[in-house]
Amino acid sequence: MSTKQQQLEIELAKARSDLAASVDVLATRLDPRSQARDLADSVKQTVSDTGGLFTGRGMPDQARRSRNVKVALGVAAVVLALGLRVVLRRP
């Protein structure tokens, strides 16, 4: 077997290995259970961060977590406003 052929076989084996690793990563990311677990973890973190805002810890340092707290507070304000509107419009 020539060295060129051996080199091609080595490159092919590496390419297969890289492809298999990529497929495994994609399969994990697209798994519904994994996505649900990630979402639940994110919601728990947001609730904890929002609670921390009111207990003196302040806003989280990470931009994503800080944004999630702001969104949660905005949603809570909208729900509260709609609830008050419904209660105050009753005859």
All heavy atoms as an XYZ file, in Angstrom:
683
protein
N       0.842     -1.161      0.000
C       0.000      0.000      0.000
C       0.902      1.244      0.000
O       1.857      1.324      0.752
C      -0.889     -0.018      1.250
C      -2.015      0.922      1.139
S      -3.102      1.006      2.594
C      -3.652     -0.636      2.848
N       0.556      2.188     -0.824
C       1.383      3.385     -0.937
C       1.117      4.332      0.226
O       0.075      4.265      0.882
C       1.110      4.091     -2.264
O      -0.178      4.670     -2.240
N       2.075      5.205      0.472
C       1.921      6.159      1.577
C       0.792      7.135      1.305
O       0.110      7.569      2.227
C       3.232      6.937      1.808
O       3.581      7.608      0.608
C       4.327      6.024      2.253
N       0.589      7.456      0.031
C      -0.516      8.359     -0.321
C      -1.857      7.711      0.009
O      -2.755      8.358      0.556
C      -0.445      8.724     -1.796
C      -1.484      9.746     -2.196
C      -1.063     10.458     -3.448
C      -2.099     11.467     -3.809
N      -1.654     12.813     -3.805
N      -1.979      6.432     -0.285
C      -3.217      5.714      0.007
C      -3.417      5.605      1.518
O      -4.526      5.779      2.019
C      -3.194      4.320     -0.622
C      -4.494      3.582     -0.474
C      -4.470      2.228     -1.170
O      -3.446      1.808     -1.719
N      -5.592      1.553     -1.148
N      -2.355      5.352      2.252
C      -2.442      5.269      3.709
C      -2.868      6.627      4.296
O      -3.688      6.683      5.208
C      -1.099      4.850      4.310
C      -0.747      3.407      4.060
C       0.659      3.073      4.541
O       1.505      3.949      4.688
N       0.890      1.788      4.783
N      -2.298      7.687      3.750
C      -2.642      9.020      4.214
C      -4.120      9.321      3.952
O      -4.823      9.870      4.806
C      -1.761     10.063      3.530
C      -1.947     11.457      4.055
C      -1.055     12.461      3.359
O      -0.472     12.176      2.313
N      -0.955     13.646      3.930
N      -4.621      8.916      2.789
C      -6.036      9.116      2.473
C      -6.936      8.325      3.409
O      -7.981      8.814      3.860
C      -6.316      8.740      1.017
C      -5.816      9.728     -0.032
C      -6.027      9.154     -1.434
C      -6.515     11.057      0.105
N      -6.537      7.104      3.735
C      -7.328      6.279      4.653
C      -7.354      6.888      6.051
O      -8.383      6.871      6.737
C      -6.785      4.855      4.677
C      -7.104      4.084      3.414
C      -6.563      2.661      3.432
O      -5.993      2.232      4.461
O      -6.727      1.974      2.407
N      -6.220      7.453      6.478
C      -6.171      8.110      7.791
C      -7.088      9.332      7.800
O      -7.847      9.558      8.745
C      -4.719      8.494      8.143
C      -3.905      7.231      8.427
C      -4.678      9.446      9.332
C      -2.409      7.479      8.552
N      -7.027     10.129      6.740
C      -7.890     11.304      6.642
C      -9.363     10.913      6.603
O     -10.213     11.571      7.212
C      -7.530     12.122      5.401
C      -6.208     12.845      5.502
C      -5.851     13.587      4.231
O      -6.739     13.811      3.374
O      -4.673     13.950      4.086
N      -9.667      9.820      5.900
C     -11.040      9.336      5.824
C     -11.527      8.875      7.195
O     -12.659      9.185      7.597
C     -11.147      8.199      4.807
C     -12.525      7.586      4.616
C     -13.519      8.639      4.145
C     -12.460      6.438      3.636
N     -10.689      8.170      7.931
C     -11.062      7.710      9.271
C     -11.307      8.911     10.191
O     -12.255      8.919     10.982
C      -9.980      6.818      9.845
N     -10.473      9.944     10.088
C     -10.656     11.143     10.906
C     -11.953     11.851     10.532
O     -12.704     12.298     11.404
C      -9.477     12.093     10.740
C      -9.590     13.313     11.634
C      -8.432     14.250     11.444
C      -8.509     15.495     12.290
N      -9.763     16.077     12.572
N     -12.223     11.954      9.229
C     -13.456     12.606      8.774
C     -14.684     11.843      9.282
O     -15.666     12.453      9.718
C     -13.477     12.710      7.256
N     -14.640     10.531      9.254
C     -15.757      9.716      9.775
C     -15.945      9.950     11.265
O     -17.070     10.065     11.751
C     -15.508      8.237      9.499
C     -15.741      7.832      8.085
C     -15.496      6.349      7.898
N     -15.719      5.971      6.517
C     -15.228      4.883      5.972
N     -14.469      4.055      6.674
N     -15.498      4.601      4.718
N     -14.845     10.006     11.985
C     -14.905     10.229     13.426
C     -15.496     11.610     13.729
O     -16.350     11.747     14.613
C     -13.507     10.107     14.020
O     -13.521     10.431     15.379
N     -15.051     12.632     13.004
C     -15.586     13.977     13.195
C     -17.078     14.038     12.869
O     -17.855     14.677     13.578
C     -14.832     14.988     12.321
C     -13.392     15.201     12.771
O     -13.045     14.776     13.898
O     -12.611     15.782     11.981
N     -17.472     13.377     11.807
C     -18.879     13.354     11.412
C     -19.726     12.652     12.475
O     -20.805     13.130     12.840
C     -19.044     12.670     10.055
C     -20.463     12.569      9.518
C     -21.071     13.957      9.342
C     -20.474     11.805      8.204
N     -19.231     11.539     12.996
C     -19.966     10.816     14.036
C     -20.135     11.686     15.281
O     -21.208     11.716     15.896
C     -19.249      9.521     14.387
N     -19.089     12.422     15.639
C     -19.174     13.303     16.803
C     -20.199     14.413     16.559
O     -20.986     14.749     17.448
C     -17.807     13.896     17.123
N     -20.213     14.971     15.356
C     -21.170     16.023     15.024
C     -22.602     15.503     15.074
O     -23.506     16.184     15.572
C     -20.885     16.592     13.639
O     -19.636     17.217     13.610
N     -22.813     14.313     14.559
C     -24.153     13.707     14.578
C     -24.597     13.470     16.022
O     -25.756     13.723     16.373
C     -24.175     12.402     13.755
C     -25.455     11.618     14.001
C     -24.017     12.715     12.276
N     -23.688     13.027     16.875
C     -24.035     12.800     18.280
C     -24.435     14.108     18.967
O     -25.404     14.150     19.727
C     -22.858     12.161     19.026
C     -22.629     10.711     18.635
O     -23.552     10.098     18.056
O     -21.528     10.201     18.906
N     -23.702     15.180     18.693
C     -24.026     16.480     19.286
C     -25.396     16.950     18.815
O     -26.218     17.415     19.601
C     -22.934     17.526     18.945
C     -23.398     18.929     19.286
C     -21.645     17.194     19.662
N     -25.656     16.827     17.519
C     -26.956     17.242     16.977
C     -28.093     16.401     17.543
O     -29.167     16.924     17.858
C     -26.943     17.164     15.450
C     -26.135     18.243     14.748
C     -26.054     17.954     13.250
C     -26.730     19.609     14.995
N     -27.887     15.111     17.665
C     -28.926     14.234     18.206
C     -29.258     14.621     19.644
O     -30.428     14.640     20.041
C     -28.474     12.781     18.132
N     -28.235     14.961     20.410
C     -28.460     15.375     21.793
C     -29.219     16.701     21.845
O     -30.145     16.869     22.634
C     -27.120     15.519     22.536
O     -26.450     14.260     22.511
C     -27.329     15.948     23.972
N     -28.832     17.645     20.998
C     -29.504     18.955     20.983
C     -30.953     18.862     20.554
O     -31.790     19.620     21.017
C     -28.795     19.888     20.014
C     -27.709     20.658     20.633
C     -27.288     21.773     19.726
N     -25.969     22.200     20.121
C     -25.145     22.867     19.375
N     -25.490     23.211     18.155
N     -23.972     23.218     19.804
N     -31.253     17.961     19.647
C     -32.608     17.862     19.107
C     -33.499     16.910     19.889
O     -34.691     16.815     19.596
C     -32.545     17.434     17.637
C     -31.843     18.425     16.704
C     -31.751     17.857     15.294
C     -32.547     19.759     16.698
N     -32.961     16.243     20.879
C     -33.735     15.307     21.685
C     -34.765     16.077     22.509
O     -34.419     16.990     23.262
C     -32.799     14.529     22.614
C     -33.541     13.566     23.508
O     -34.462     12.895     23.011
O     -33.183     13.480     24.710
N     -36.055     15.748     22.376
C     -37.095     16.483     23.109
C     -36.901     16.449     24.629
O     -37.144     17.438     25.311
C     -38.391     15.778     22.719
C     -38.093     15.115     21.423
C     -36.639     14.758     21.472
N     -36.456     15.336     25.161
C     -36.236     15.252     26.612
C     -35.116     16.193     27.039
O     -35.205     16.860     28.071
C     -35.893     13.828     27.023
C     -37.070     12.900     26.968
C     -36.711     11.523     27.497
N     -37.827     10.636     27.314
C     -37.747      9.423     26.831
N     -36.567      8.936     26.491
N     -38.821      8.677     26.686
N     -34.071     16.245     26.245
C     -32.956     17.136     26.537
C     -33.401     18.596     26.457
O     -33.033     19.421     27.308
C     -31.810     16.869     25.559
O     -30.757     17.755     25.767
N     -34.191     18.925     25.453
C     -34.694     20.290     25.318
C     -35.601     20.655     26.490
O     -35.521     21.765     27.023
C     -35.450     20.458     24.007
C     -34.547     20.479     22.803
C     -35.322     20.685     21.512
O     -36.543     20.564     21.471
N     -34.606     20.999     20.459
N     -36.468     19.731     26.899
C     -37.370     19.986     28.029
C     -36.567     20.181     29.314
O     -36.868     21.079     30.117
C     -38.359     18.836     28.190
N     -35.539     19.373     29.507
C     -34.687     19.493     30.692
C     -33.966     20.844     30.696
O     -33.900     21.523     31.720
C     -33.675     18.349     30.726
C     -32.897     18.228     32.004
C     -31.940     17.027     32.028
N     -32.400     15.871     31.289
C     -31.885     15.452     30.111
N     -30.899     16.103     29.560
N     -32.361     14.381     29.514
N     -33.439     21.243     29.540
C     -32.754     22.531     29.436
C     -33.712     23.692     29.715
O     -33.348     24.661     30.394
C     -32.122     22.697     28.056
C     -30.951     21.760     27.821
O     -30.443     21.168     28.806
O     -30.549     21.600     26.646
N     -34.934     23.603     29.189
C     -35.932     24.648     29.419
C     -36.301     24.723     30.898
O     -36.385     25.816     31.474
C     -37.178     24.403     28.575
C     -38.308     25.415     28.759
C     -37.849     26.808     28.350
C     -39.529     24.998     27.968
N     -36.505     23.571     31.527
C     -36.845     23.552     32.952
C     -35.715     24.156     33.776
O     -35.966     24.939     34.705
C     -37.134     22.115     33.402
N     -34.480     23.825     33.440
C     -33.334     24.397     34.158
C     -33.274     25.905     33.977
O     -32.993     26.641     34.927
C     -32.021     23.760     33.681
C     -31.879     22.306     34.094
O     -32.615     21.868     34.999
O     -31.039     21.605     33.494
N     -33.556     26.373     32.772
C     -33.534     27.810     32.496
C     -34.626     28.534     33.276
O     -34.389     29.613     33.837
C     -33.705     28.056     30.992
O     -33.745     29.421     30.715
N     -35.818     27.949     33.338
C     -36.921     28.561     34.083
C     -36.592     28.604     35.574
O     -36.806     29.623     36.244
C     -38.244     27.812     33.824
C     -39.331     28.248     34.788
C     -38.688     28.020     32.388
N     -36.038     27.525     36.103
C     -35.654     27.506     37.516
C     -34.615     28.582     37.808
O     -34.687     29.270     38.829
C     -35.092     26.136     37.900
C     -36.125     25.043     37.982
C     -35.473     23.709     38.289
C     -36.452     22.578     38.171
N     -35.802     21.257     38.349
N     -33.647     28.722     36.917
C     -32.610     29.736     37.094
C     -33.214     31.139     37.054
O     -32.864     31.999     37.850
C     -31.538     29.601     36.013
C     -30.381     30.558     36.172
C     -29.548     30.261     37.395
O     -29.055     29.152     37.543
N     -29.404     31.216     38.280
N     -34.155     31.362     36.133
C     -34.798     32.678     36.024
C     -35.607     32.997     37.270
O     -35.557     34.122     37.780
C     -35.694     32.737     34.771
O     -34.873     32.506     33.616
C     -36.393     34.071     34.643
N     -36.338     32.020     37.784
C     -37.120     32.230     39.009
C     -36.184     32.552     40.169
O     -36.438     33.473     40.959
C     -38.009     31.004     39.311
C     -38.599     31.082     40.703
C     -39.103     30.869     38.264
N     -35.095     31.820     40.266
C     -34.124     32.065     41.330
C     -33.500     33.455     41.196
O     -33.355     34.184     42.186
C     -33.034     30.994     41.288
O     -32.014     31.270     42.211
N     -33.130     33.826     39.969
C     -32.542     35.147     39.738
C     -33.538     36.267     40.042
O     -33.172     37.298     40.603
C     -32.055     35.279     38.291
C     -30.825     34.437     38.004
O     -30.134     34.033     38.966
O     -30.550     34.173     36.816
N     -34.803     36.062     39.675
C     -35.830     37.069     39.937
C     -36.059     37.207     41.438
O     -36.172     38.319     41.955
C     -37.149     36.710     39.220
O     -36.877     36.557     37.820
C     -38.197     37.784     39.406
N     -36.084     36.095     42.134
C     -36.199     36.146     43.593
C     -35.012     36.848     44.219
O     -35.156     37.614     45.180
N     -33.840     36.607     43.663
C     -32.638     37.259     44.172
C     -32.674     38.760     44.003
O     -32.103     39.503     44.806
N     -33.345     39.214     42.978
C     -33.490     40.657     42.755
C     -34.233     41.306     43.921
O     -33.916     42.414     44.342
C     -34.229     40.905     41.438
C     -34.398     42.343     40.992
C     -33.042     42.976     40.712
C     -35.256     42.410     39.748
N     -35.213     40.601     44.463
C     -36.016     41.142     45.550
C     -35.427     40.868     46.937
O     -35.879     41.429     47.921
C     -37.441     40.587     45.483
C     -38.188     41.076     44.272
C     -38.443     40.231     43.205
C     -38.597     42.391     44.193
C     -39.123     40.688     42.089
C     -39.269     42.862     43.082
C     -39.533     42.012     42.026
N     -34.430     39.987     47.008
C     -33.819     39.685     48.311
C     -32.459     40.352     48.480
O     -31.748     40.058     49.423
C     -33.680     38.161     48.504
O     -32.868     37.622     47.462
C     -35.040     37.485     48.539
N     -32.090     41.210     47.539
C     -30.875     41.978     47.716
C     -29.666     41.517     46.933
O     -28.611     42.131     47.028
N     -29.777     40.441     46.178
C     -28.623     39.981     45.386
C     -28.432     40.829     44.137
O     -27.371     40.824     43.547
C     -28.794     38.512     44.974
C     -28.506     37.540     46.066
C     -28.473     36.144     45.536
N     -29.656     35.873     44.722
C     -30.209     34.693     44.576
N     -29.692     33.649     45.156
N     -31.270     34.531     43.827
N     -29.464     41.517     43.710
C     -29.369     42.352     42.513
C     -29.517     41.540     41.229
O     -29.844     40.361     41.244
N     -29.257     42.222     40.130
C     -29.360     41.610     38.803
C     -28.177     40.674     38.560
O     -27.072     40.971     38.992
C     -29.301     42.702     37.769
C     -30.454     42.996     36.882
S     -31.818     41.972     36.690
C     -32.798     43.142     35.840
N     -28.418     39.563     37.865
C     -27.299     38.676     37.514
C     -26.291     39.386     36.605
O     -26.638     40.310     35.874
C     -27.971     37.517     36.764
C     -29.421     37.640     37.020
C     -29.697     39.051     37.398
N     -25.054     38.954     36.652
C     -23.999     39.546     35.835
C     -24.077     39.132     34.370
O     -23.709     39.893     33.493
C     -22.620     39.174     36.384
C     -22.356     39.818     37.734
O     -22.946     40.884     37.998
O     -21.575     39.256     38.516
N     -24.536     37.916     34.117
C     -24.592     37.425     32.740
C     -25.746     38.098     31.997
O     -26.858     38.215     32.519
C     -24.785     35.914     32.712
C     -23.614     35.152     33.301
C     -23.898     33.661     33.374
O     -25.031     33.226     33.236
N     -22.850     32.894     33.590
N     -25.475     38.524     30.778
C     -26.469     39.253     29.980
C     -27.727     38.424     29.737
O     -28.851     38.937     29.831
C     -25.859     39.685     28.654
N     -27.572     37.140     29.413
C     -28.727     36.287     29.122
C     -29.616     36.147     30.350
O     -30.838     36.277     30.274
C     -28.263     34.910     28.639
C     -29.398     33.940     28.325
C     -28.893     32.530     28.044
N     -28.122     31.970     29.137
C     -28.657     31.419     30.228
N     -29.945     31.373     30.388
N     -27.881     30.925     31.177
N     -29.003     35.915     31.503
C     -29.785     35.752     32.730
C     -30.451     37.058     33.131
O     -31.600     37.075     33.580
C     -28.896     35.223     33.849
C     -28.522     33.762     33.644
C     -27.536     33.251     34.653
N     -27.925     33.510     36.019
C     -27.094     33.381     37.047
N     -25.857     32.999     36.868
N     -27.509     33.643     38.264
N     -29.754     38.162     32.945
C     -30.325     39.470     33.250
C     -31.527     39.756     32.348
O     -32.566     40.248     32.805
C     -29.255     40.541     33.073
O     -29.768     41.808     33.331
N     -31.390     39.424     31.066
C     -32.498     39.611     30.118
C     -33.689     38.756     30.523
O     -34.835     39.205     30.487
C     -32.044     39.239     28.706
C     -33.135     39.465     27.662
C     -32.946     38.625     26.425
N     -33.111     37.226     26.788
C     -32.396     36.236     26.261
N     -31.480     36.469     25.375
N     -32.602     34.993     26.626
N     -33.442     37.517     30.944
C     -34.539     36.635     31.343
C     -35.296     37.187     32.545
O     -36.524     37.073     32.627
C     -34.011     35.231     31.644
C     -33.606     34.482     30.400
O     -33.892     34.906     29.279
N     -32.916     33.368     30.572
N     -34.573     37.798     33.490
C     -35.231     38.400     34.658
C     -36.115     39.556     34.206
O     -37.262     39.685     34.646
C     -34.183     38.877     35.694
C     -34.825     39.750     36.759
C     -33.483     37.688     36.322
N     -35.602     40.379     33.305
C     -36.383     41.520     32.812
C     -37.636     41.047     32.076
O     -38.718     41.621     32.243
C     -35.530     42.384     31.896
C     -34.410     43.104     32.628
C     -33.480     43.799     31.658
C     -32.256     44.355     32.368
N     -31.278     44.895     31.417
N     -37.508     40.009     31.287
C     -38.667     39.459     30.574
C     -39.682     38.904     31.571
O     -40.891     39.139     31.441
C     -38.236     38.385     29.550
C     -39.436     37.621     29.010
C     -37.449     39.016     28.415
N     -39.206     38.176     32.577
C     -40.115     37.611     33.586
C     -40.854     38.716     34.322
O     -42.067     38.615     34.564
C     -39.336     36.744     34.572
N     -40.155     39.785     34.670
C     -40.811     40.907     35.351
C     -41.816     41.590     34.434
O     -42.899     41.995     34.878
C     -39.771     41.909     35.848
C     -38.888     41.434     36.995
C     -37.786     42.452     37.278
C     -39.715     41.166     38.234
N     -41.493     41.723     33.164
C     -42.416     42.316     32.201
C     -43.673     41.484     32.036
O     -44.786     42.017     32.017
N     -43.503     40.186     31.935
C     -44.656     39.285     31.802
C     -45.516     39.359     33.056
O     -46.751     39.422     32.978
C     -44.200     37.838     31.516
C     -45.342     36.857     31.662
C     -43.582     37.750     30.129
N     -44.880     39.380     34.217
C     -45.634     39.474     35.470
C     -46.418     40.784     35.535
O     -47.574     40.800     35.976
C     -44.687     39.354     36.661
N     -45.818     41.874     35.086
C     -46.508     43.169     35.095
C     -47.715     43.158     34.162
O     -48.784     43.676     34.511
C     -45.538     44.278     34.692
N     -47.573     42.555     32.992
C     -48.687     42.475     32.040
C     -49.819     41.625     32.614
O     -50.996     41.997     32.538
C     -48.209     41.938     30.678
C     -49.380     41.581     29.785
C     -47.307     42.962     29.995
N     -49.473     40.487     33.193
C     -50.494     39.606     33.771
C     -51.213     40.327     34.918
O     -52.445     40.263     35.032
C     -49.867     38.282     34.259
C     -50.829     37.486     35.116
C     -49.405     37.456     33.066
N     -50.467     41.041     35.743
C     -51.069     41.791     36.844
C     -51.994     42.883     36.315
O     -53.117     43.059     36.808
C     -49.983     42.406     37.721
C     -50.454     43.224     38.912
C     -51.241     42.347     39.883
C     -49.270     43.857     39.612
N     -51.551     43.610     35.296
C     -52.376     44.678     34.717
C     -53.662     44.111     34.115
O     -54.746     44.683     34.295
C     -51.582     45.431     33.655
N     -53.567     43.005     33.410
C     -54.763     42.391     32.827
C     -55.706     41.888     33.916
O     -56.923     42.021     33.798
C     -54.373     41.256     31.883
C     -53.691     41.679     30.581
C     -53.237     40.452     29.795
C     -54.623     42.532     29.741
N     -55.140     41.331     34.975
C     -55.970     40.859     36.089
C     -56.693     42.009     36.762
O     -57.890     41.906     37.077
N     -55.995     43.117     36.972
C     -56.630     44.284     37.574
C     -57.715     44.842     36.663
O     -58.785     45.253     37.129
C     -55.591     45.376     37.855
C     -54.700     45.146     39.056
C     -53.615     46.204     39.111
C     -55.527     45.160     40.328
N     -57.458     44.824     35.387
C     -58.457     45.322     34.430
C     -59.734     44.490     34.501
O     -60.848     45.027     34.507
C     -57.882     45.307     33.023
C     -58.799     45.866     31.998
C     -58.140     45.927     30.660
N     -59.100     46.460     29.691
C     -59.000     46.299     28.412
N     -57.982     45.659     27.891
N     -59.911     46.802     27.602
N     -59.580     43.178     34.563
C     -60.738     42.297     34.641
C     -61.503     42.532     35.946
O     -62.726     42.639     35.951
C     -60.311     40.811     34.528
C     -61.445     39.873     34.906
C     -59.815     40.529     33.111
N     -60.788     42.666     37.049
C     -61.432     42.859     38.341
C     -62.136     44.209     38.399
O     -63.260     44.313     38.897
C     -60.381     42.742     39.484
C     -60.959     43.208     40.812
C     -59.891     41.303     39.593
N     -61.503     45.248     37.889
C     -62.093     46.582     37.984
C     -63.217     46.812     36.991
O     -64.028     47.717     37.172
C     -61.005     47.648     37.769
C     -59.918     47.684     38.850
C     -58.844     48.700     38.483
C     -60.527     48.006     40.199
N     -63.347     46.018     35.977
C     -64.422     46.176     34.981
C     -65.687     45.425     35.369
O     -66.696     45.546     34.696
C     -63.954     45.683     33.607
C     -62.892     46.607     33.024
C     -62.592     46.220     31.629
N     -63.103     47.294     30.770
C     -63.376     47.175     29.513
N     -63.211     46.026     28.912
N     -63.811     48.190     28.807
N     -65.644     44.669     36.429
C     -66.848     43.936     36.839
C     -67.897     44.921     37.334
O     -67.601     45.829     38.107
C     -66.525     42.942     37.966
C     -65.771     41.745     37.469
C     -65.674     40.736     38.562
N     -64.897     39.582     38.067
C     -64.426     38.649     38.817
N     -64.600     38.687     40.127
N     -63.753     37.651     38.307
N     -69.158     44.701     36.915
C     -70.236     45.614     37.346
C     -70.645     45.390     38.791
O     -70.449     44.500     39.430
C     -71.397     45.312     36.401
C     -71.044     44.090     35.652
C     -69.608     43.801     35.911
